[in-house]
Amino acid sequence: MNNERRKRIADAKRKVEEARSTLEDAISMFESIRDEEQEAYDNMPESLQGGERGEKSQEAISTIDDYISMLQEAVDADTSGLEDL
C-alpha cells in the first residue's frame, strides 16, 4: 500500500473515532431526555398515566430507548480490523 492510501486510511479512521464521539454525545443527550420524560411520567397522577397523555409519554420513552440501543450498537461496532490497515 502506498503512502497516499495509508494517509487516506488514517483520515478515515479519525472520522470513525469522531463519529463515535458524536454518537456518544447523542446517546448522553437522549438518555437525559428519556430520564426527564420518565420522571415527568412518574410524577403524573395515576389517572393521567393511564390516559392518552401517559401512553404518549411511555411511547416516547420506548422510542428513545430504541434509538439509544441503535446508536450504542454503532458505537460498539467492532472496528478492530482497521488496526491492521
N, CA, C and O atoms as a printed pandas DataFrame, in Angstrom:
     atom_number atom_name residue_name chain_id  residue_number  x_coord  y_coord  z_coord
0              1         N          MET        A               1    0.853   -1.170    0.000
1              2        CA          MET        A               1    0.000    0.000    0.000
2              3         C          MET        A               1    0.899    1.233    0.000
3              4         O          MET        A               1    1.885    1.304    0.734
4              5         N          ASN        A               2    0.542    2.187   -0.829
5              6        CA          ASN        A               2    1.388    3.374   -0.907
6              7         C          ASN        A               2    1.018    4.387    0.186
7              8         O          ASN        A               2    0.010    4.253    0.879
8              9         N          ASN        A               3    1.877    5.402    0.306
9             10        CA          ASN        A               3    1.714    6.390    1.379
10            11         C          ASN        A               3    0.411    7.178    1.270
11            12         O          ASN        A               3   -0.202    7.519    2.282
12            13         N          GLU        A               4   -0.007    7.466    0.041
13            14        CA          GLU        A               4   -1.232    8.240   -0.130
14            15         C          GLU        A               4   -2.445    7.463    0.385
15            16         O          GLU        A               4   -3.295    8.039    1.064
16            17         N          ARG        A               5   -2.539    6.186    0.080
17            18        CA          ARG        A               5   -3.650    5.376    0.575
18            19         C          ARG        A               5   -3.575    5.202    2.088
19            20         O          ARG        A               5   -4.603    5.192    2.764
20            21         N          ARG        A               6   -2.368    5.065    2.619
21            22        CA          ARG        A               6   -2.218    4.973    4.078
22            23         C          ARG        A               6   -2.741    6.241    4.757
23            24         O          ARG        A               6   -3.407    6.178    5.790
24            25         N          LYS        A               7   -2.426    7.387    4.158
25            26        CA          LYS        A               7   -2.897    8.657    4.704
26            27         C          LYS        A               7   -4.423    8.724    4.648
27            28         O          LYS        A               7   -5.051    9.169    5.608
28            29         N          ARG        A               8   -5.022    8.296    3.553
29            30        CA          ARG        A               8   -6.482    8.303    3.430
30            31         C          ARG        A               8   -7.119    7.357    4.438
31            32         O          ARG        A               8   -8.176    7.657    4.994
32            33         N          ILE        A               9   -6.477    6.212    4.676
33            34        CA          ILE        A               9   -6.977    5.268    5.684
34            35         C          ILE        A               9   -6.902    5.907    7.067
35            36         O          ILE        A               9   -7.840    5.790    7.855
36            37         N          ALA        A              10   -5.802    6.575    7.363
37            38        CA          ALA        A              10   -5.662    7.255    8.661
38            39         C          ALA        A              10   -6.739    8.323    8.827
39            40         O          ALA        A              10   -7.311    8.470    9.907
40            41         N          ASP        A              11   -7.016    9.066    7.759
41            42        CA          ASP        A              11   -8.077   10.077    7.804
42            43         C          ASP        A              11   -9.435    9.428    8.064
43            44         O          ASP        A              11  -10.225    9.936    8.859
44            45         N          ALA        A              12   -9.703    8.314    7.400
45            46        CA          ALA        A              12  -10.974    7.602    7.586
46            47         C          ALA        A              12  -11.093    7.083    9.015
47            48         O          ALA        A              12  -12.168    7.159    9.611
48            49         N          LYS        A              13  -10.012    6.560    9.568
49            50        CA          LYS        A              13  -10.027    6.073   10.954
50            51         C          LYS        A              13  -10.346    7.215   11.917
51            52         O          LYS        A              13  -11.109    7.036   12.866
52            53         N          ARG        A              14   -9.759    8.392   11.670
53            54        CA          ARG        A              14  -10.044    9.550   12.515
54            55         C          ARG        A              14  -11.529    9.917   12.445
55            56         O          ARG        A              14  -12.148   10.254   13.454
56            57         N          LYS        A              15  -12.078    9.845   11.249
57            58        CA          LYS        A              15  -13.502   10.162   11.085
58            59         C          LYS        A              15  -14.378    9.161   11.840
59            60         O          LYS        A              15  -15.396    9.539   12.420
60            61         N          VAL        A              16  -13.987    7.891   11.833
61            62        CA          VAL        A              16  -14.731    6.882   12.588
62            63         C          VAL        A              16  -14.702    7.228   14.075
63            64         O          VAL        A              16  -15.729    7.147   14.748
64            65         N          GLU        A              17  -13.547    7.609   14.585
65            66        CA          GLU        A              17  -13.439    7.970   16.002
66            67         C          GLU        A              17  -14.245    9.231   16.310
67            68         O          GLU        A              17  -14.872    9.325   17.365
68            69         N          GLU        A              18  -14.228   10.199   15.393
69            70        CA          GLU        A              18  -15.030   11.406   15.583
70            71         C          GLU        A              18  -16.521   11.058   15.591
71            72         O          GLU        A              18  -17.288   11.587   16.396
72            73         N          ALA        A              19  -16.916   10.169   14.692
73            74        CA          ALA        A              19  -18.316    9.748   14.631
74            75         C          ALA        A              19  -18.721    9.045   15.916
75            76         O          ALA        A              19  -19.817    9.266   16.430
76            77         N          ARG        A              20  -17.852    8.212   16.427
77            78        CA          ARG        A              20  -18.146    7.534   17.702
78            79         C          ARG        A              20  -18.348    8.548   18.815
79            80         O          ARG        A              20  -19.278    8.432   19.614
80            81         N          SER        A              21  -17.482    9.532   18.860
81            82        CA          SER        A              21  -17.594   10.560   19.889
82            83         C          SER        A              21  -18.911   11.329   19.747
83            84         O          SER        A              21  -19.579   11.614   20.741
84            85         N          THR        A              22  -19.275   11.661   18.516
85            86        CA          THR        A              22  -20.529   12.357   18.266
86            87         C          THR        A              22  -21.716   11.490   18.673
87            88         O          THR        A              22  -22.669   11.986   19.273
88            89         N          LEU        A              23  -21.663   10.196   18.349
89            90        CA          LEU        A              23  -22.739    9.283   18.735
90            91         C          LEU        A              23  -22.847    9.167   20.248
91            92         O          LEU        A              23  -23.951    9.130   20.791
92            93         N          GLU        A              24  -21.713    9.109   20.928
93            94        CA          GLU        A              24  -21.731    9.030   22.387
94            95         C          GLU        A              24  -22.368   10.280   22.989
95            96         O          GLU        A              24  -23.106   10.194   23.970
96            97         N          ASP        A              25  -22.077   11.451   22.394
97            98        CA          ASP        A              25  -22.716   12.691   22.852
98            99         C          ASP        A              25  -24.230   12.619   22.650
99           100         O          ASP        A              25  -25.000   13.011   23.527
100          101         N          ALA        A              26  -24.648   12.114   21.484
101          102        CA          ALA        A              26  -26.076   11.994   21.196
102          103         C          ALA        A              26  -26.742   11.027   22.166
103          104         O          ALA        A              26  -27.853   11.279   22.633
104          105         N          ILE        A              27  -26.068    9.924   22.469
105          106        CA          ILE        A              27  -26.606    8.952   23.432
106          107         C          ILE        A              27  -26.825    9.628   24.780
107          108         O          ILE        A              27  -27.874    9.455   25.401
108          109         N          SER        A              28  -25.849   10.388   25.229
109          110        CA          SER        A              28  -25.981   11.083   26.517
110          111         C          SER        A              28  -27.161   12.043   26.508
111          112         O          SER        A              28  -27.897   12.142   27.490
112          113         N          MET        A              29  -27.339   12.749   25.397
113          114        CA          MET        A              29  -28.460   13.679   25.291
114          115         C          MET        A              29  -29.789   12.928   25.336
115          116         O          MET        A              29  -30.706   13.321   26.056
116          117         N          PHE        A              30  -29.886   11.842   24.560
117          118        CA          PHE        A              30  -31.118   11.054   24.559
118          119         C          PHE        A              30  -31.393   10.461   25.943
119          120         O          PHE        A              30  -32.542   10.428   26.383
120          121         N          GLU        A              31  -30.349    9.994   26.630
121          122        CA          GLU        A              31  -30.548    9.429   27.966
122          123         C          GLU        A              31  -31.083   10.481   28.931
123          124         O          GLU        A              31  -31.957   10.198   29.751
124          125         N          SER        A              32  -30.556   11.685   28.828
125          126        CA          SER        A              32  -31.022   12.767   29.694
126          127         C          SER        A              32  -32.490   13.096   29.413
127          128         O          SER        A              32  -33.283   13.271   30.338
128          129         N          ILE        A              33  -32.840   13.179   28.134
129          130        CA          ILE        A              33  -34.220   13.464   27.761
130          131         C          ILE        A              33  -35.143   12.343   28.221
131          132         O          ILE        A              33  -36.224   12.598   28.751
132          133         N          ARG        A              34  -34.710   11.097   28.015
133          134        CA          ARG        A              34  -35.512    9.945   28.448
134          135         C          ARG        A              34  -35.738    9.984   29.958
135          136         O          ARG        A              34  -36.848    9.757   30.440
136          137         N          ASP        A              35  -34.672   10.273   30.689
137          138        CA          ASP        A              35  -34.790   10.321   32.144
138          139         C          ASP        A              35  -35.752   11.423   32.596
139          140         O          ASP        A              35  -36.529   11.229   33.531
140          141         N          GLU        A              36  -35.696   12.575   31.929
141          142        CA          GLU        A              36  -36.616   13.657   32.252
142          143         C          GLU        A              36  -38.057   13.252   31.949
143          144         O          GLU        A              36  -38.967   13.525   32.732
144          145         N          GLU        A              37  -38.251   12.601   30.808
145          146        CA          GLU        A              37  -39.601   12.160   30.437
146          147         C          GLU        A              37  -40.106   11.101   31.413
147          148         O          GLU        A              37  -41.278   11.104   31.788
148          149         N          GLN        A              38  -39.218   10.199   31.822
149          150        CA          GLN        A              38  -39.612    9.167   32.789
150          151         C          GLN        A              38  -40.000    9.804   34.120
151          152         O          GLN        A              38  -40.975    9.402   34.754
152          153         N          GLU        A              39  -39.229   10.792   34.526
153          154        CA          GLU        A              39  -39.548   11.480   35.782
154          155         C          GLU        A              39  -40.897   12.204   35.680
155          156         O          GLU        A              39  -41.697   12.184   36.615
156          157         N          ALA        A              40  -41.135   12.844   34.525
157          158        CA          ALA        A              40  -42.413   13.522   34.325
158          159         C          ALA        A              40  -43.559   12.518   34.371
159          160         O          ALA        A              40  -44.604   12.788   34.963
160          161         N          TYR        A              41  -43.361   11.359   33.746
161          162        CA          TYR        A              41  -44.382   10.310   33.771
162          163         C          TYR        A              41  -44.617    9.827   35.202
163          164         O          TYR        A              41  -45.756    9.699   35.649
164          165         N          ASP        A              42  -43.529    9.566   35.903
165          166        CA          ASP        A              42  -43.643    9.063   37.277
166          167         C          ASP        A              42  -44.361   10.051   38.195
167          168         O          ASP        A              42  -44.999    9.651   39.168
168          169         N          ASN        A              43  -44.255   11.340   37.882
169          170        CA          ASN        A              43  -44.879   12.361   38.716
170          171         C          ASN        A              43  -46.309   12.694   38.294
171          172         O          ASN        A              43  -46.975   13.508   38.935
172          173         N          MET        A              44  -46.781   12.063   37.216
173          174        CA          MET        A              44  -48.165   12.266   36.779
174          175         C          MET        A              44  -49.107   11.549   37.738
175          176         O          MET        A              44  -48.779   10.489   38.270
176          177         N          PRO        A              45  -50.266   12.130   37.949
177          178        CA          PRO        A              45  -51.275   11.379   38.705
178          179         C          PRO        A              45  -51.618   10.093   37.944
179          180         O          PRO        A              45  -51.525   10.047   36.717
180          181         N          GLU        A              46  -52.007    9.074   38.666
181          182        CA          GLU        A              46  -52.320    7.786   38.039
182          183         C          GLU        A              46  -53.383    7.910   36.961
183          184         O          GLU        A              46  -53.353    7.186   35.966
184          185         N          SER        A              47  -54.318    8.822   37.156
185          186        CA          SER        A              47  -55.372    8.993   36.156
186          187         C          SER        A              47  -54.803    9.463   34.821
187          188         O          SER        A              47  -55.322    9.101   33.764
188          189         N          LEU        A              48  -53.747   10.262   34.860
189          190        CA          LEU        A              48  -53.104   10.712   33.623
190          191         C          LEU        A              48  -52.167    9.642   33.058
191          192         O          LEU        A              48  -52.042    9.499   31.841
192          193         N          GLN        A              49  -51.521    8.905   33.933
193          194        CA          GLN        A              49  -50.630    7.843   33.469
194          195         C          GLN        A              49  -51.384    6.821   32.629
195          196         O          GLN        A              49  -50.857    6.320   31.636
196          197         N          GLY        A              50  -52.600    6.513   33.020
197          198        CA          GLY        A              50  -53.392    5.524   32.310
198          199         C          GLY        A              50  -54.119    6.082   31.099
199          200         O          GLY        A              50  -54.725    5.332   30.334
200          201         N          GLY        A              51  -54.060    7.391   30.924
201          202        CA          GLY        A              51  -54.751    8.025   29.805
202          203         C          GLY        A              51  -53.836    8.237   28.609
203          204         O          GLY        A              51  -52.723    7.717   28.542
204          205         N          GLU        A              52  -54.346    9.016   27.675
205          206        CA          GLU        A              52  -53.614    9.278   26.427
206          207         C          GLU        A              52  -52.278    9.966   26.686
207          208         O          GLU        A              52  -51.276    9.638   26.050
208          209         N          ARG        A              53  -52.262   10.895   27.595
209          210        CA          ARG        A              53  -51.021   11.613   27.915
210          211         C          ARG        A              53  -49.948   10.655   28.431
211          212         O          ARG        A              53  -48.792   10.715   28.014
212          213         N          GLY        A              54  -50.346    9.785   29.333
213          214        CA          GLY        A              54  -49.411    8.807   29.878
214          215         C          GLY        A              54  -48.929    7.834   28.818
215          216         O          GLY        A              54  -47.753    7.472   28.792
216          217         N          GLU        A              55  -49.836    7.407   27.937
217          218        CA          GLU        A              55  -49.456    6.490   26.858
218          219         C          GLU        A              55  -48.445    7.133   25.914
219          220         O          GLU        A              55  -47.472    6.503   25.499
220          221         N          LYS        A              56  -48.695    8.405   25.584
221          222        CA          LYS        A              56  -47.754    9.109   24.701
222          223         C          LYS        A              56  -46.385    9.255   25.360
223          224         O          LYS        A              56  -45.353    9.147   24.698
224          225         N          SER        A              57  -46.390    9.498   26.648
225          226        CA          SER        A              57  -45.138    9.613   27.379
226          227         C          SER        A              57  -44.381    8.287   27.363
227          228         O          SER        A              57  -43.174    8.260   27.119
228          229         N          GLN        A              58  -45.085    7.195   27.621
229          230        CA          GLN        A              58  -44.463    5.864   27.607
230          231         C          GLN        A              58  -43.954    5.510   26.206
231          232         O          GLN        A              58  -42.884    4.916   26.071
232          233         N          GLU        A              59  -44.707    5.869   25.173
233          234        CA          GLU        A              59  -44.260    5.622   23.795
234          235         C          GLU        A              59  -42.979    6.399   23.491
235          236         O          GLU        A              59  -42.057    5.883   22.859
236          237         N          ALA        A              60  -42.941    7.647   23.953
237          238        CA          ALA        A              60  -41.748    8.466   23.733
238          239         C          ALA        A              60  -40.540    7.845   24.431
239          240         O          ALA        A              60  -39.453    7.778   23.857
240          241         N          ILE        A              61  -40.729    7.400   25.647
241          242        CA          ILE        A              61  -39.640    6.766   26.404
242          243         C          ILE        A              61  -39.159    5.519   25.677
243          244         O          ILE        A              61  -37.955    5.296   25.549
244          245         N          SER        A              62  -40.088    4.716   25.207
245          246        CA          SER        A              62  -39.735    3.488   24.491
246          247         C          SER        A              62  -38.988    3.792   23.190
247          248         O          SER        A              62  -38.002    3.129   22.869
248          249         N          THR        A              63  -39.454    4.784   22.451
249          250        CA          THR        A              63  -38.800    5.156   21.201
250          251         C          THR        A              63  -37.389    5.665   21.453
251          252         O          THR        A              63  -36.456    5.317   20.729
252          253         N          ILE        A              64  -37.239    6.479   22.471
253          254        CA          ILE        A              64  -35.904    6.990   22.815
254          255         C          ILE        A              64  -34.991    5.836   23.213
255          256         O          ILE        A              64  -33.827    5.804   22.816
256          257         N          ASP        A              65  -35.507    4.888   23.994
257          258        CA          ASP        A              65  -34.705    3.712   24.366
258          259         C          ASP        A              65  -34.259    2.933   23.132
259          260         O          ASP        A              65  -33.123    2.462   23.065
260          261         N          ASP        A              66  -35.158    2.800   22.155
261          262        CA          ASP        A              66  -34.796    2.114   20.911
262          263         C          ASP        A              66  -33.662    2.835   20.188
263          264         O          ASP        A              66  -32.724    2.199   19.708
264          265         N          TYR        A              67  -33.748    4.151   20.112
265          266        CA          TYR        A              67  -32.687    4.925   19.456
266          267         C          TYR        A              67  -31.374    4.811   20.215
267          268         O          TYR        A              67  -30.311    4.685   19.608
268          269         N          ILE        A              68  -31.446    4.855   21.534
269          270        CA          ILE        A              68  -30.230    4.704   22.337
270          271         C          ILE        A              68  -29.578    3.364   22.032
271          272         O          ILE        A              68  -28.363    3.299   21.844
272          273         N          SER        A              69  -30.358    2.301   21.980
273          274        CA          SER        A              69  -29.818    0.972   21.686
274          275         C          SER        A              69  -29.180    0.930   20.297
275          276         O          SER        A              69  -28.094    0.378   20.123
276          277         N          MET        A              70  -29.857    1.513   19.316
277          278        CA          MET        A              70  -29.339    1.527   17.954
278          279         C          MET        A              70  -28.017    2.295   17.884
279          280         O          MET        A              70  -27.058    1.837   17.262
280          281         N          LEU        A              71  -27.974    3.448   18.518
281          282        CA          LEU        A              71  -26.748    4.241   18.499
282          283         C          LEU        A              71  -25.626    3.533   19.258
283          284         O          LEU        A              71  -24.466    3.582   18.850
284          285         N          GLN        A              72  -25.980    2.877   20.362
285          286        CA          GLN        A              72  -24.960    2.166   21.145
286          287         C          GLN        A              72  -24.367    1.018   20.335
287          288         O          GLN        A              72  -23.170    0.748   20.434
288          289         N          GLU        A              73  -25.182    0.347   19.543
289          290        CA          GLU        A              73  -24.668   -0.722   18.676
290          291         C          GLU        A              73  -23.637   -0.167   17.699
291          292         O          GLU        A              73  -22.613   -0.801   17.448
292          293         N          ALA        A              74  -23.903    1.002   17.156
293          294        CA          ALA        A              74  -22.954    1.618   16.225
294          295         C          ALA        A              74  -21.651    1.972   16.941
295          296         O          ALA        A              74  -20.565    1.774   16.397
296          297         N          VAL        A              75  -21.765    2.492   18.156
297          298        CA          VAL        A              75  -20.564    2.839   18.929
298          299         C          VAL        A              75  -19.756    1.585   19.245
299          300         O          VAL        A              75  -18.526    1.596   19.199
300          301         N          ASP        A              76  -20.470    0.496   19.569
301          302        CA          ASP        A              76  -19.807   -0.739   19.976
302          303         C          ASP        A              76  -19.343   -1.607   18.805
303          304         O          ASP        A              76  -18.730   -2.654   19.015
304          305         N          ALA        A              77  -19.632   -1.179   17.579
305          306        CA          ALA        A              77  -19.263   -1.989   16.418
306          307         C          ALA        A              77  -17.769   -2.284   16.431
307          308         O          ALA        A              77  -16.948   -1.419   16.735
308          309         N          ASP        A              78  -17.440   -3.513   16.098
309          310        CA          ASP        A              78  -16.046   -3.963   16.107
310          311         C          ASP        A              78  -15.321   -3.424   14.885
311          312         O          ASP        A              78  -15.582   -3.835   13.754
312          313         N          THR        A              79  -14.417   -2.506   15.132
313          314        CA          THR        A              79  -13.594   -1.965   14.057
314          315         C          THR        A              79  -12.125   -2.325   14.258
315          316         O          THR        A              79  -11.231   -1.674   13.717
316          317         N          SER        A              80  -11.895   -3.371   15.040
317          318        CA          SER        A              80  -10.516   -3.759   15.337
318          319         C          SER        A              80   -9.745   -4.153   14.069
319          320         O          SER        A              80   -8.520   -4.035   14.027
320          321         N          GLY        A              81  -10.448   -4.612   13.056
321          322        CA          GLY        A              81   -9.773   -4.969   11.807
322          323         C          GLY        A              81   -9.114   -3.788   11.122
323          324         O          GLY        A              81   -8.199   -3.959   10.316
324          325         N          LEU        A              82   -9.578   -2.592   11.440
325          326        CA          LEU        A              82   -8.968   -1.393   10.851
326          327         C          LEU        A              82   -7.540   -1.194   11.328
327          328         O          LEU        A              82   -6.729   -0.571   10.642
328          329         N          GLU        A              83   -7.239   -1.716   12.488
329          330        CA          GLU        A              83   -5.883   -1.545   13.029
330          331         C          GLU        A              83   -4.837   -2.223   12.147
331          332         O          GLU        A              83   -3.667   -1.838   12.159
332          333         N          ASP        A              84   -5.255   -3.225   11.385
333          334        CA          ASP        A              84   -4.325   -3.949   10.532
334          335         C          ASP        A              84   -3.997   -3.199    9.248
335          336         O          ASP        A              84   -3.069   -3.567    8.528
336          337         N          LEU        A              85   -4.750   -2.160    8.965
337          338        CA          LEU        A              85   -4.524   -1.404    7.720
338          339         C          LEU        A              85   -3.458   -0.356    7.897
339          340         O          LEU        A              85   -3.143    0.369    6.953
